[in-house]
Amino acid sequence: MPLPNPLIAVSPDTLSGTPVFNGTRVPVATLFDYLEAGDSITEFLVDFPNVTLEHAVAVLEMARRSAVEAASQAAAE
């Protein structure tokens, strides 16, 4: 199954504008909450079966790229 484009959706009609995995009502922040709490990505996927492993990994990769870019820009200032 192809990944949705965009990976993350934001709409005032869905959870009051909370960023969600596109095509679901699962907040992206919930994945980070699970990981920060020491839970595995597998546990997250079991609890939120509407999110695929590929979708979750793609969002994590997007967050990593964003963090690296922000750090690089801050270091250049």
PQR file of N, CA, C, O and H, with PARSE charges and radii, in Angstrom:
ATOM      1  N   MET A   1       0.846  -1.185   0.000 -0.4000 1.5000
ATOM      2  CA  MET A   1       0.000   0.000   0.000 -0.0000 2.0000
ATOM      3  C   MET A   1       0.887   1.242   0.000  0.5500 1.7000
ATOM      4  O   MET A   1       1.788   1.365   0.829 -0.5500 1.4000
ATOM      5  N   PRO A   2       0.630   2.162  -0.931 -0.5600 1.5000
ATOM      6  CA  PRO A   2       1.446   3.375  -0.981  0.2800 2.0000
ATOM      7  C   PRO A   2       1.175   4.279   0.221  0.5500 1.7000
ATOM      8  O   PRO A   2       0.090   4.273   0.802 -0.5500 1.4000
ATOM      9  N   LEU A   3       2.183   5.041   0.564 -0.4000 1.5000
ATOM     10  CA  LEU A   3       2.036   5.996   1.662 -0.0000 2.0000
ATOM     11  C   LEU A   3       1.149   7.157   1.229  0.5500 1.7000
ATOM     12  O   LEU A   3       1.180   7.568   0.070 -0.5500 1.4000
ATOM     13  H   LEU A   3       3.065   5.046   0.092  0.4000 1.0000
ATOM     14  N   PRO A   4       0.355   7.686   2.166 -0.5600 1.5000
ATOM     15  CA  PRO A   4      -0.447   8.853   1.818  0.2800 2.0000
ATOM     16  C   PRO A   4       0.441  10.074   1.615  0.5500 1.7000
ATOM     17  O   PRO A   4       1.517  10.192   2.202 -0.5500 1.4000
ATOM     18  N   ASN A   5      -0.037  10.965   0.777 -0.4000 1.5000
ATOM     19  CA  ASN A   5       0.689  12.199   0.537 -0.0000 2.0000
ATOM     20  C   ASN A   5      -0.292  13.349   0.731  0.5500 1.7000
ATOM     21  O   ASN A   5      -1.257  13.452  -0.027 -0.5500 1.4000
ATOM     22  H   ASN A   5      -0.911  10.868   0.301  0.4000 1.0000
ATOM     23  N   PRO A   6      -0.084  14.197   1.697 -0.5600 1.5000
ATOM     24  CA  PRO A   6       1.038  14.258   2.640  0.2800 2.0000
ATOM     25  C   PRO A   6       0.918  13.178   3.720  0.5500 1.7000
ATOM     26  O   PRO A   6      -0.132  12.561   3.898 -0.5500 1.4000
ATOM     27  N   LEU A   7       2.018  12.974   4.427 -0.4000 1.5000
ATOM     28  CA  LEU A   7       2.033  11.977   5.506 -0.0000 2.0000
ATOM     29  C   LEU A   7       1.166  12.402   6.676  0.5500 1.7000
ATOM     30  O   LEU A   7       0.540  11.572   7.335 -0.5500 1.4000
ATOM     31  H   LEU A   7       2.871  13.475   4.283  0.4000 1.0000
ATOM     32  N   ILE A   8       1.135  13.700   6.929 -0.4000 1.5000
ATOM     33  CA  ILE A   8       0.425  14.259   8.085 -0.0000 2.0000
ATOM     34  C   ILE A   8      -0.655  15.204   7.584  0.5500 1.7000
ATOM     35  O   ILE A   8      -0.427  16.010   6.683 -0.5500 1.4000
ATOM     36  H   ILE A   8       1.644  14.375   6.394  0.4000 1.0000
ATOM     37  N   ALA A   9      -1.829  15.092   8.181 -0.4000 1.5000
ATOM     38  CA  ALA A   9      -2.937  15.969   7.812 -0.0000 2.0000
ATOM     39  C   ALA A   9      -3.315  16.849   8.999  0.5500 1.7000
ATOM     40  O   ALA A   9      -3.246  16.428  10.154 -0.5500 1.4000
ATOM     41  H   ALA A   9      -2.014  14.437   8.913  0.4000 1.0000
ATOM     42  N   VAL A  10      -3.711  18.068   8.691 -0.4000 1.5000
ATOM     43  CA  VAL A  10      -4.195  19.007   9.705 -0.0000 2.0000
ATOM     44  C   VAL A  10      -5.470  19.627   9.155  0.5500 1.7000
ATOM     45  O   VAL A  10      -5.473  20.244   8.090 -0.5500 1.4000
ATOM     46  H   VAL A  10      -3.766  18.411   7.753  0.4000 1.0000
ATOM     47  N   SER A  11      -6.541  19.453   9.895 -0.4000 1.5000
ATOM     48  CA  SER A  11      -7.825  20.012   9.486 -0.0000 2.0000
ATOM     49  C   SER A  11      -8.603  20.422  10.721  0.5500 1.7000
ATOM     50  O   SER A  11      -8.635  19.680  11.703 -0.5500 1.4000
ATOM     51  H   SER A  11      -6.539  18.952  10.761  0.4000 1.0000
ATOM     52  N   PRO A  12      -9.229  21.585  10.693 -0.5600 1.5000
ATOM     53  CA  PRO A  12     -10.017  21.999  11.851  0.2800 2.0000
ATOM     54  C   PRO A  12     -11.173  21.029  12.130  0.5500 1.7000
ATOM     55  O   PRO A  12     -11.716  21.009  13.235 -0.5500 1.4000
ATOM     56  N   ASP A  13     -11.544  20.227  11.127 -0.4000 1.5000
ATOM     57  CA  ASP A  13     -12.632  19.267  11.294 -0.0000 2.0000
ATOM     58  C   ASP A  13     -12.186  17.954  11.924  0.5500 1.7000
ATOM     59  O   ASP A  13     -13.023  17.130  12.294 -0.5500 1.4000
ATOM     60  H   ASP A  13     -11.102  20.243  10.230  0.4000 1.0000
ATOM     61  N   THR A  14     -10.890  17.752  12.048 -0.4000 1.5000
ATOM     62  CA  THR A  14     -10.362  16.511  12.620 -0.0000 2.0000
ATOM     63  C   THR A  14      -9.612  16.832  13.898  0.5500 1.7000
ATOM     64  O   THR A  14      -8.546  17.446  13.859 -0.5500 1.4000
ATOM     65  H   THR A  14     -10.210  18.421  11.747  0.4000 1.0000
ATOM     66  N   LEU A  15     -10.157  16.423  15.019 -0.4000 1.5000
ATOM     67  CA  LEU A  15      -9.529  16.620  16.327 -0.0000 2.0000
ATOM     68  C   LEU A  15      -9.099  18.070  16.547  0.5500 1.7000
ATOM     69  O   LEU A  15      -8.030  18.335  17.097 -0.5500 1.4000
ATOM     70  H   LEU A  15     -11.023  15.924  15.051  0.4000 1.0000
ATOM     71  N   SER A  16      -9.941  18.997  16.114 -0.4000 1.5000
ATOM     72  CA  SER A  16      -9.709  20.442  16.309 -0.0000 2.0000
ATOM     73  C   SER A  16      -8.379  20.922  15.735  0.5500 1.7000
ATOM     74  O   SER A  16      -7.750  21.826  16.285 -0.5500 1.4000
ATOM     75  H   SER A  16     -10.809  18.782  15.668  0.4000 1.0000
ATOM     76  N   GLY A  17      -7.955  20.317  14.632 -0.4000 1.5000
ATOM     77  CA  GLY A  17      -6.727  20.771  13.978 -0.0000 2.0000
ATOM     78  C   GLY A  17      -5.463  20.100  14.460  0.5500 1.7000
ATOM     79  O   GLY A  17      -4.367  20.512  14.080 -0.5500 1.4000
ATOM     80  H   GLY A  17      -8.465  19.582  14.185  0.4000 1.0000
ATOM     81  N   THR A  18      -5.584  19.080  15.283 -0.4000 1.5000
ATOM     82  CA  THR A  18      -4.407  18.336  15.742 -0.0000 2.0000
ATOM     83  C   THR A  18      -3.788  17.598  14.550  0.5500 1.7000
ATOM     84  O   THR A  18      -4.514  16.952  13.794 -0.5500 1.4000
ATOM     85  H   THR A  18      -6.474  18.746  15.592  0.4000 1.0000
ATOM     86  N   PRO A  19      -2.477  17.675  14.366 -0.5600 1.5000
ATOM     87  CA  PRO A  19      -1.848  16.917  13.280  0.2800 2.0000
ATOM     88  C   PRO A  19      -2.049  15.409  13.492  0.5500 1.7000
ATOM     89  O   PRO A  19      -1.748  14.867  14.555 -0.5500 1.4000
ATOM     90  N   VAL A  20      -2.565  14.754  12.450 -0.4000 1.5000
ATOM     91  CA  VAL A  20      -2.833  13.322  12.521 -0.0000 2.0000
ATOM     92  C   VAL A  20      -2.146  12.614  11.363  0.5500 1.7000
ATOM     93  O   VAL A  20      -1.791  13.235  10.361 -0.5500 1.4000
ATOM     94  H   VAL A  20      -2.810  15.194  11.586  0.4000 1.0000
ATOM     95  N   PHE A  21      -1.962  11.296  11.517 -0.4000 1.5000
ATOM     96  CA  PHE A  21      -1.500  10.483  10.398 -0.0000 2.0000
ATOM     97  C   PHE A  21      -2.578  10.583   9.325  0.5500 1.7000
ATOM     98  O   PHE A  21      -3.735  10.246   9.578 -0.5500 1.4000
ATOM     99  H   PHE A  21      -2.250  10.792  12.331  0.4000 1.0000
ATOM    100  N   ASN A  22      -2.214  11.041   8.138 -0.4000 1.5000
ATOM    101  CA  ASN A  22      -3.178  11.249   7.064 -0.0000 2.0000
ATOM    102  C   ASN A  22      -3.982   9.971   6.815  0.5500 1.7000
ATOM    103  O   ASN A  22      -3.420   8.881   6.713 -0.5500 1.4000
ATOM    104  H   ASN A  22      -1.274  11.315   7.933  0.4000 1.0000
ATOM    105  N   GLY A  23      -5.291  10.121   6.721 -0.4000 1.5000
ATOM    106  CA  GLY A  23      -6.174   8.986   6.501 -0.0000 2.0000
ATOM    107  C   GLY A  23      -6.664   8.341   7.782  0.5500 1.7000
ATOM    108  O   GLY A  23      -7.408   7.361   7.741 -0.5500 1.4000
ATOM    109  H   GLY A  23      -5.748  11.006   6.804  0.4000 1.0000
ATOM    110  N   THR A  24      -6.246   8.892   8.941 -0.4000 1.5000
ATOM    111  CA  THR A  24      -6.653   8.361  10.240 -0.0000 2.0000
ATOM    112  C   THR A  24      -7.076   9.512  11.144  0.5500 1.7000
ATOM    113  O   THR A  24      -7.033  10.679  10.755 -0.5500 1.4000
ATOM    114  H   THR A  24      -5.642   9.688   8.974  0.4000 1.0000
ATOM    115  N   ARG A  25      -7.480   9.162  12.340 -0.4000 1.5000
ATOM    116  CA  ARG A  25      -7.730  10.167  13.384 -0.0000 2.0000
ATOM    117  C   ARG A  25      -6.704   9.986  14.517  0.5500 1.7000
ATOM    118  O   ARG A  25      -6.970  10.355  15.661 -0.5500 1.4000
ATOM    119  H   ARG A  25      -7.516   8.214  12.657  0.4000 1.0000
ATOM    120  N   VAL A  26      -5.548   9.423  14.197 -0.4000 1.5000
ATOM    121  CA  VAL A  26      -4.499   9.155  15.182 -0.0000 2.0000
ATOM    122  C   VAL A  26      -3.526  10.330  15.215  0.5500 1.7000
ATOM    123  O   VAL A  26      -2.847  10.594  14.222 -0.5500 1.4000
ATOM    124  H   VAL A  26      -5.332   9.123  13.267  0.4000 1.0000
ATOM    125  N   PRO A  27      -3.448  11.041  16.345 -0.5600 1.5000
ATOM    126  CA  PRO A  27      -2.504  12.159  16.435  0.2800 2.0000
ATOM    127  C   PRO A  27      -1.058  11.699  16.287  0.5500 1.7000
ATOM    128  O   PRO A  27      -0.659  10.688  16.866 -0.5500 1.4000
ATOM    129  N   VAL A  28      -0.283  12.439  15.515 -0.4000 1.5000
ATOM    130  CA  VAL A  28       1.135  12.132  15.330 -0.0000 2.0000
ATOM    131  C   VAL A  28       1.860  12.179  16.675  0.5500 1.7000
ATOM    132  O   VAL A  28       2.752  11.369  16.929 -0.5500 1.4000
ATOM    133  H   VAL A  28      -0.608  13.259  15.044  0.4000 1.0000
ATOM    134  N   ALA A  29       1.481  13.118  17.530 -0.4000 1.5000
ATOM    135  CA  ALA A  29       2.138  13.245  18.841 -0.0000 2.0000
ATOM    136  C   ALA A  29       2.024  11.969  19.662  0.5500 1.7000
ATOM    137  O   ALA A  29       2.871  11.702  20.514 -0.5500 1.4000
ATOM    138  H   ALA A  29       0.756  13.776  17.324  0.4000 1.0000
ATOM    139  N   THR A  30       0.990  11.181  19.415 -0.4000 1.5000
ATOM    140  CA  THR A  30       0.813   9.946  20.175 -0.0000 2.0000
ATOM    141  C   THR A  30       1.966   8.980  19.918  0.5500 1.7000
ATOM    142  O   THR A  30       2.409   8.295  20.840 -0.5500 1.4000
ATOM    143  H   THR A  30       0.302  11.397  18.722  0.4000 1.0000
ATOM    144  N   LEU A  31       2.458   8.915  18.684 -0.4000 1.5000
ATOM    145  CA  LEU A  31       3.605   8.057  18.389 -0.0000 2.0000
ATOM    146  C   LEU A  31       4.808   8.493  19.214  0.5500 1.7000
ATOM    147  O   LEU A  31       5.489   7.658  19.809 -0.5500 1.4000
ATOM    148  H   LEU A  31       2.098   9.472  17.935  0.4000 1.0000
ATOM    149  N   PHE A  32       5.073   9.795  19.254 -0.4000 1.5000
ATOM    150  CA  PHE A  32       6.204  10.293  20.027 -0.0000 2.0000
ATOM    151  C   PHE A  32       6.002  10.073  21.528  0.5500 1.7000
ATOM    152  O   PHE A  32       6.958   9.790  22.249 -0.5500 1.4000
ATOM    153  H   PHE A  32       4.520  10.473  18.770  0.4000 1.0000
ATOM    154  N   ASP A  33       4.765  10.201  21.994 -0.4000 1.5000
ATOM    155  CA  ASP A  33       4.459   9.924  23.407 -0.0000 2.0000
ATOM    156  C   ASP A  33       4.796   8.475  23.750  0.5500 1.7000
ATOM    157  O   ASP A  33       5.402   8.208  24.788 -0.5500 1.4000
ATOM    158  H   ASP A  33       3.987  10.430  21.408  0.4000 1.0000
ATOM    159  N   TYR A  34       4.410   7.549  22.895 -0.4000 1.5000
ATOM    160  CA  TYR A  34       4.720   6.133  23.124 -0.0000 2.0000
ATOM    161  C   TYR A  34       6.226   5.926  23.200  0.5500 1.7000
ATOM    162  O   TYR A  34       6.730   5.300  24.132 -0.5500 1.4000
ATOM    163  H   TYR A  34       3.918   7.765  22.052  0.4000 1.0000
ATOM    164  N   LEU A  35       6.938   6.456  22.216 -0.4000 1.5000
ATOM    165  CA  LEU A  35       8.393   6.250  22.177 -0.0000 2.0000
ATOM    166  C   LEU A  35       9.086   6.904  23.366  0.5500 1.7000
ATOM    167  O   LEU A  35      10.015   6.329  23.934 -0.5500 1.4000
ATOM    168  H   LEU A  35       6.528   6.965  21.458  0.4000 1.0000
ATOM    169  N   GLU A  36       8.645   8.096  23.745 -0.4000 1.5000
ATOM    170  CA  GLU A  36       9.235   8.777  24.905 -0.0000 2.0000
ATOM    171  C   GLU A  36       8.982   8.007  26.194  0.5500 1.7000
ATOM    172  O   GLU A  36       9.790   8.059  27.121 -0.5500 1.4000
ATOM    173  H   GLU A  36       7.891   8.563  23.283  0.4000 1.0000
ATOM    174  N   ALA A  37       7.867   7.297  26.252 -0.4000 1.5000
ATOM    175  CA  ALA A  37       7.527   6.512  27.448 -0.0000 2.0000
ATOM    176  C   ALA A  37       8.268   5.172  27.476  0.5500 1.7000
ATOM    177  O   ALA A  37       8.151   4.414  28.439 -0.5500 1.4000
ATOM    178  H   ALA A  37       7.211   7.255  25.499  0.4000 1.0000
ATOM    179  N   GLY A  38       9.029   4.885  26.418 -0.4000 1.5000
ATOM    180  CA  GLY A  38       9.777   3.632  26.372 -0.0000 2.0000
ATOM    181  C   GLY A  38       9.019   2.495  25.712  0.5500 1.7000
ATOM    182  O   GLY A  38       9.492   1.358  25.692 -0.5500 1.4000
ATOM    183  H   GLY A  38       9.124   5.501  25.635  0.4000 1.0000
ATOM    184  N   ASP A  39       7.840   2.796  25.169 -0.4000 1.5000
ATOM    185  CA  ASP A  39       7.079   1.771  24.462 -0.0000 2.0000
ATOM    186  C   ASP A  39       7.677   1.584  23.074  0.5500 1.7000
ATOM    187  O   ASP A  39       8.313   2.487  22.531 -0.5500 1.4000
ATOM    188  H   ASP A  39       7.456   3.719  25.185  0.4000 1.0000
ATOM    189  N   SER A  40       7.466   0.415  22.517 -0.4000 1.5000
ATOM    190  CA  SER A  40       8.001   0.134  21.184 -0.0000 2.0000
ATOM    191  C   SER A  40       7.046   0.620  20.110  0.5500 1.7000
ATOM    192  O   SER A  40       5.868   0.869  20.366 -0.5500 1.4000
ATOM    193  H   SER A  40       6.949  -0.319  22.958  0.4000 1.0000
ATOM    194  N   ILE A  41       7.574   0.748  18.916 -0.4000 1.5000
ATOM    195  CA  ILE A  41       6.722   1.119  17.795 -0.0000 2.0000
ATOM    196  C   ILE A  41       5.687   0.014  17.562  0.5500 1.7000
ATOM    197  O   ILE A  41       4.572   0.290  17.118 -0.5500 1.4000
ATOM    198  H   ILE A  41       8.531   0.546  18.709  0.4000 1.0000
ATOM    199  N   THR A  42       6.053  -1.224  17.859 -0.4000 1.5000
ATOM    200  CA  THR A  42       5.108  -2.334  17.716 -0.0000 2.0000
ATOM    201  C   THR A  42       3.914  -2.147  18.639  0.5500 1.7000
ATOM    202  O   THR A  42       2.775  -2.390  18.241 -0.5500 1.4000
ATOM    203  H   THR A  42       6.959  -1.448  18.220  0.4000 1.0000
ATOM    204  N   GLU A  43       4.168  -1.718  19.868 -0.4000 1.5000
ATOM    205  CA  GLU A  43       3.056  -1.472  20.802 -0.0000 2.0000
ATOM    206  C   GLU A  43       2.136  -0.382  20.264  0.5500 1.7000
ATOM    207  O   GLU A  43       0.913  -0.497  20.346 -0.5500 1.4000
ATOM    208  H   GLU A  43       5.093  -1.520  20.192  0.4000 1.0000
ATOM    209  N   PHE A  44       2.726   0.667  19.718 -0.4000 1.5000
ATOM    210  CA  PHE A  44       1.931   1.742  19.131 -0.0000 2.0000
ATOM    211  C   PHE A  44       1.067   1.193  18.000  0.5500 1.7000
ATOM    212  O   PHE A  44      -0.123   1.501  17.923 -0.5500 1.4000
ATOM    213  H   PHE A  44       3.720   0.760  19.652  0.4000 1.0000
ATOM    214  N   LEU A  45       1.651   0.393  17.131 -0.4000 1.5000
ATOM    215  CA  LEU A  45       0.924  -0.137  15.977 -0.0000 2.0000
ATOM    216  C   LEU A  45      -0.195  -1.090  16.393  0.5500 1.7000
ATOM    217  O   LEU A  45      -1.241  -1.142  15.745 -0.5500 1.4000
ATOM    218  H   LEU A  45       2.618   0.144  17.194  0.4000 1.0000
ATOM    219  N   VAL A  46       0.019  -1.833  17.461 -0.4000 1.5000
ATOM    220  CA  VAL A  46      -1.027  -2.718  17.973 -0.0000 2.0000
ATOM    221  C   VAL A  46      -2.201  -1.886  18.482  0.5500 1.7000
ATOM    222  O   VAL A  46      -3.361  -2.218  18.237 -0.5500 1.4000
ATOM    223  H   VAL A  46       0.868  -1.790  17.987  0.4000 1.0000
ATOM    224  N   ASP A  47      -1.893  -0.815  19.184 -0.4000 1.5000
ATOM    225  CA  ASP A  47      -2.945   0.038  19.741 -0.0000 2.0000
ATOM    226  C   ASP A  47      -3.631   0.909  18.686  0.5500 1.7000
ATOM    227  O   ASP A  47      -4.773   1.330  18.872 -0.5500 1.4000
ATOM    228  H   ASP A  47      -0.951  -0.546  19.383  0.4000 1.0000
ATOM    229  N   PHE A  48      -2.937   1.176  17.585 -0.4000 1.5000
ATOM    230  CA  PHE A  48      -3.481   2.024  16.514 -0.0000 2.0000
ATOM    231  C   PHE A  48      -3.299   1.317  15.164  0.5500 1.7000
ATOM    232  O   PHE A  48      -2.451   1.707  14.362 -0.5500 1.4000
ATOM    233  H   PHE A  48      -2.009   0.834  17.434  0.4000 1.0000
ATOM    234  N   PRO A  49      -4.096   0.284  14.927 -0.5600 1.5000
ATOM    235  CA  PRO A  49      -3.919  -0.530  13.710  0.2800 2.0000
ATOM    236  C   PRO A  49      -4.210   0.212  12.404  0.5500 1.7000
ATOM    237  O   PRO A  49      -3.911  -0.311  11.330 -0.5500 1.4000
ATOM    238  N   ASN A  50      -4.779   1.404  12.468 -0.4000 1.5000
ATOM    239  CA  ASN A  50      -5.012   2.184  11.251 -0.0000 2.0000
ATOM    240  C   ASN A  50      -3.740   2.825  10.724  0.5500 1.7000
ATOM    241  O   ASN A  50      -3.718   3.337   9.605 -0.5500 1.4000
ATOM    242  H   ASN A  50      -5.022   1.828  13.341  0.4000 1.0000
ATOM    243  N   VAL A  51      -2.678   2.800  11.523 -0.4000 1.5000
ATOM    244  CA  VAL A  51      -1.379   3.338  11.103 -0.0000 2.0000
ATOM    245  C   VAL A  51      -0.496   2.158  10.723  0.5500 1.7000
ATOM    246  O   VAL A  51      -0.352   1.214  11.499 -0.5500 1.4000
ATOM    247  H   VAL A  51      -2.695   2.383  12.432  0.4000 1.0000
ATOM    248  N   THR A  52       0.091   2.206   9.543 -0.4000 1.5000
ATOM    249  CA  THR A  52       0.994   1.136   9.123 -0.0000 2.0000
ATOM    250  C   THR A  52       2.409   1.402   9.634  0.5500 1.7000
ATOM    251  O   THR A  52       2.760   2.530   9.981 -0.5500 1.4000
ATOM    252  H   THR A  52      -0.026   2.974   8.912  0.4000 1.0000
ATOM    253  N   LEU A  53       3.199   0.356   9.672 -0.4000 1.5000
ATOM    254  CA  LEU A  53       4.614   0.509  10.058 -0.0000 2.0000
ATOM    255  C   LEU A  53       5.301   1.475   9.105  0.5500 1.7000
ATOM    256  O   LEU A  53       6.067   2.334   9.542 -0.5500 1.4000
ATOM    257  H   LEU A  53       2.914  -0.561   9.390  0.4000 1.0000
ATOM    258  N   GLU A  54       5.041   1.345   7.823 -0.4000 1.5000
ATOM    259  CA  GLU A  54       5.684   2.207   6.836 -0.0000 2.0000
ATOM    260  C   GLU A  54       5.313   3.671   7.046  0.5500 1.7000
ATOM    261  O   GLU A  54       6.156   4.558   6.907 -0.5500 1.4000
ATOM    262  H   GLU A  54       4.419   0.647   7.468  0.4000 1.0000
ATOM    263  N   HIS A  55       4.061   3.917   7.379 -0.4000 1.5000
ATOM    264  CA  HIS A  55       3.605   5.294   7.616 -0.0000 2.0000
ATOM    265  C   HIS A  55       4.284   5.866   8.861  0.5500 1.7000
ATOM    266  O   HIS A  55       4.759   7.002   8.847 -0.5500 1.4000
ATOM    267  H   HIS A  55       3.376   3.197   7.492  0.4000 1.0000
ATOM    268  N   ALA A  56       4.328   5.077   9.935 -0.4000 1.5000
ATOM    269  CA  ALA A  56       4.962   5.539  11.173 -0.0000 2.0000
ATOM    270  C   ALA A  56       6.448   5.818  10.954  0.5500 1.7000
ATOM    271  O   ALA A  56       6.965   6.833  11.419 -0.5500 1.4000
ATOM    272  H   ALA A  56       3.942   4.155   9.946  0.4000 1.0000
ATOM    273  N   VAL A  57       7.130   4.924  10.252 -0.4000 1.5000
ATOM    274  CA  VAL A  57       8.562   5.111   9.999 -0.0000 2.0000
ATOM    275  C   VAL A  57       8.792   6.331   9.119  0.5500 1.7000
ATOM    276  O   VAL A  57       9.743   7.081   9.342 -0.5500 1.4000
ATOM    277  H   VAL A  57       6.710   4.099   9.875  0.4000 1.0000
ATOM    278  N   ALA A  58       7.946   6.538   8.134 -0.4000 1.5000
ATOM    279  CA  ALA A  58       8.093   7.714   7.263 -0.0000 2.0000
ATOM    280  C   ALA A  58       7.929   9.004   8.052  0.5500 1.7000
ATOM    281  O   ALA A  58       8.649   9.972   7.805 -0.5500 1.4000
ATOM    282  H   ALA A  58       7.174   5.929   7.953  0.4000 1.0000
ATOM    283  N   VAL A  59       6.993   9.035   9.000 -0.4000 1.5000
ATOM    284  CA  VAL A  59       6.810  10.223   9.839 -0.0000 2.0000
ATOM    285  C   VAL A  59       8.032  10.425  10.738  0.5500 1.7000
ATOM    286  O   VAL A  59       8.485  11.555  10.917 -0.5500 1.4000
ATOM    287  H   VAL A  59       6.408   8.249   9.200  0.4000 1.0000
ATOM    288  N   LEU A  60       8.559   9.355  11.295 -0.4000 1.5000
ATOM    289  CA  LEU A  60       9.767   9.470  12.120 -0.0000 2.0000
ATOM    290  C   LEU A  60      10.949   9.978  11.288  0.5500 1.7000
ATOM    291  O   LEU A  60      11.732  10.803  11.759 -0.5500 1.4000
ATOM    292  H   LEU A  60       8.191   8.437  11.149  0.4000 1.0000
ATOM    293  N   GLU A  61      11.077   9.490  10.066 -0.4000 1.5000
ATOM    294  CA  GLU A  61      12.157   9.959   9.193 -0.0000 2.0000
ATOM    295  C   GLU A  61      11.985  11.441   8.850  0.5500 1.7000
ATOM    296  O   GLU A  61      12.964  12.184   8.783 -0.5500 1.4000
ATOM    297  H   GLU A  61      10.441   8.820   9.683  0.4000 1.0000
ATOM    298  N   MET A  62      10.744  11.864   8.636 -0.4000 1.5000
ATOM    299  CA  MET A  62      10.474  13.270   8.362 -0.0000 2.0000
ATOM    300  C   MET A  62      10.860  14.127   9.575  0.5500 1.7000
ATOM    301  O   MET A  62      11.445  15.199   9.419 -0.5500 1.4000
ATOM    302  H   MET A  62       9.949  11.260   8.691  0.4000 1.0000
ATOM    303  N   ALA A  63      10.537  13.659  10.762 -0.4000 1.5000
ATOM    304  CA  ALA A  63      10.890  14.386  11.986 -0.0000 2.0000
ATOM    305  C   ALA A  63      12.406  14.450  12.161  0.5500 1.7000
ATOM    306  O   ALA A  63      12.946  15.477  12.575 -0.5500 1.4000
ATOM    307  H   ALA A  63      10.061  12.789  10.889  0.4000 1.0000
ATOM    308  N   ARG A  64      13.088  13.353  11.846 -0.4000 1.5000
ATOM    309  CA  ARG A  64      14.551  13.336  11.945 -0.0000 2.0000
ATOM    310  C   ARG A  64      15.156  14.355  10.996  0.5500 1.7000
ATOM    311  O   ARG A  64      16.035  15.126  11.381 -0.5500 1.4000
ATOM    312  H   ARG A  64      12.649  12.519  11.510  0.4000 1.0000
ATOM    313  N   ARG A  65      14.687  14.358   9.754 -0.4000 1.5000
ATOM    314  CA  ARG A  65      15.219  15.327   8.771 -0.0000 2.0000
ATOM    315  C   ARG A  65      14.978  16.756   9.238  0.5500 1.7000
ATOM    316  O   ARG A  65      15.849  17.615   9.104 -0.5500 1.4000
ATOM    317  H   ARG A  65      13.973  13.731   9.440  0.4000 1.0000
ATOM    318  N   SER A  66      13.805  17.002   9.781 -0.4000 1.5000
ATOM    319  CA  SER A  66      13.476  18.343  10.260 -0.0000 2.0000
ATOM    320  C   SER A  66      14.385  18.746  11.422  0.5500 1.7000
ATOM    321  O   SER A  66      14.852  19.884  11.480 -0.5500 1.4000
ATOM    322  H   SER A  66      13.098  16.304   9.890  0.4000 1.0000
ATOM    323  N   ALA A  67      14.632  17.828  12.335 -0.4000 1.5000
ATOM    324  CA  ALA A  67      15.492  18.124  13.486 -0.0000 2.0000
ATOM    325  C   ALA A  67      16.931  18.388  13.040  0.5500 1.7000
ATOM    326  O   ALA A  67      17.578  19.310  13.538 -0.5500 1.4000
ATOM    327  H   ALA A  67      14.253  16.904  12.288  0.4000 1.0000
ATOM    328  N   VAL A  68      17.429  17.583  12.110 -0.4000 1.5000
ATOM    329  CA  VAL A  68      18.795  17.767  11.618 -0.0000 2.0000
ATOM    330  C   VAL A  68      18.914  19.098  10.889  0.5500 1.7000
ATOM    331  O   VAL A  68      19.902  19.816  11.050 -0.5500 1.4000
ATOM    332  H   VAL A  68      16.904  16.834  11.705  0.4000 1.0000
ATOM    333  N   GLU A  69      17.908  19.423  10.091 -0.4000 1.5000
ATOM    334  CA  GLU A  69      17.930  20.695   9.371 -0.0000 2.0000
ATOM    335  C   GLU A  69      17.900  21.880  10.343  0.5500 1.7000
ATOM    336  O   GLU A  69      18.637  22.849  10.160 -0.5500 1.4000
ATOM    337  H   GLU A  69      17.106  18.840   9.961  0.4000 1.0000
ATOM    338  N   ALA A  70      17.063  21.807  11.361 -0.4000 1.5000
ATOM    339  CA  ALA A  70      16.969  22.888  12.344 -0.0000 2.0000
ATOM    340  C   ALA A  70      18.279  23.042  13.104  0.5500 1.7000
ATOM    341  O   ALA A  70      18.715  24.162  13.372 -0.5500 1.4000
ATOM    342  H   ALA A  70      16.464  21.020  11.510  0.4000 1.0000
ATOM    343  N   ALA A  71      18.906  21.929  13.449 -0.4000 1.5000
ATOM    344  CA  ALA A  71      20.188  21.987  14.167 -0.0000 2.0000
ATOM    345  C   ALA A  71      21.278  22.566  13.284  0.5500 1.7000
ATOM    346  O   ALA A  71      22.115  23.339  13.750 -0.5500 1.4000
ATOM    347  H   ALA A  71      18.552  21.019  13.231  0.4000 1.0000
ATOM    348  N   SER A  72      21.273  22.199  12.022 -0.4000 1.5000
ATOM    349  CA  SER A  72      22.268  22.728  11.089 -0.0000 2.0000
ATOM    350  C   SER A  72      22.100  24.225  10.884  0.5500 1.7000
ATOM    351  O   SER A  72      23.086  24.958  10.810 -0.5500 1.4000
ATOM    352  H   SER A  72      20.594  21.571  11.643  0.4000 1.0000
ATOM    353  N   GLN A  73      20.851  24.683  10.789 -0.4000 1.5000
ATOM    354  CA  GLN A  73      20.601  26.110  10.646 -0.0000 2.0000
ATOM    355  C   GLN A  73      21.009  26.875  11.902  0.5500 1.7000
ATOM    356  O   GLN A  73      21.573  27.966  11.808 -0.5500 1.4000
ATOM    357  H   GLN A  73      20.050  24.088  10.849  0.4000 1.0000
ATOM    358  N   ALA A  74      20.732  26.319  13.063 -0.4000 1.5000
ATOM    359  CA  ALA A  74      21.103  26.978  14.313 -0.0000 2.0000
ATOM    360  C   ALA A  74      22.615  27.069  14.445  0.5500 1.7000
ATOM    361  O   ALA A  74      23.144  28.071  14.927 -0.5500 1.4000
ATOM    362  H   ALA A  74      20.274  25.433  13.139  0.4000 1.0000
ATOM    363  N   ALA A  75      23.308  26.020  14.014 -0.4000 1.5000
ATOM    364  CA  ALA A  75      24.775  26.024  14.114 -0.0000 2.0000
ATOM    365  C   ALA A  75      25.388  27.035  13.147  0.5500 1.7000
ATOM    366  O   ALA A  75      26.467  27.569  13.401 -0.5500 1.4000
ATOM    367  H   ALA A  75      22.878  25.207  13.622  0.4000 1.0000
ATOM    368  N   ALA A  76      24.698  27.295  12.042 -0.4000 1.5000
ATOM    369  CA  ALA A  76      25.223  28.236  11.050 -0.0000 2.0000
ATOM    370  C   ALA A  76      25.028  29.685  11.446  0.5500 1.7000
ATOM    371  O   ALA A  76      25.647  30.579  10.870 -0.5500 1.4000
ATOM    372  H   ALA A  76      23.821  26.861  11.835  0.4000 1.0000
ATOM    373  N   GLU A  77      24.173  29.921  12.426 -0.4000 1.5000
ATOM    374  CA  GLU A  77      23.899  31.315  12.850 -0.0000 2.0000
ATOM    375  C   GLU A  77      24.964  31.856  13.752  0.5500 1.7000
ATOM    376  O   GLU A  77      24.878  33.003  14.189 -0.5500 1.4000
ATOM    377  H   GLU A  77      23.670  29.195  12.894  0.4000 1.0000
TER
END
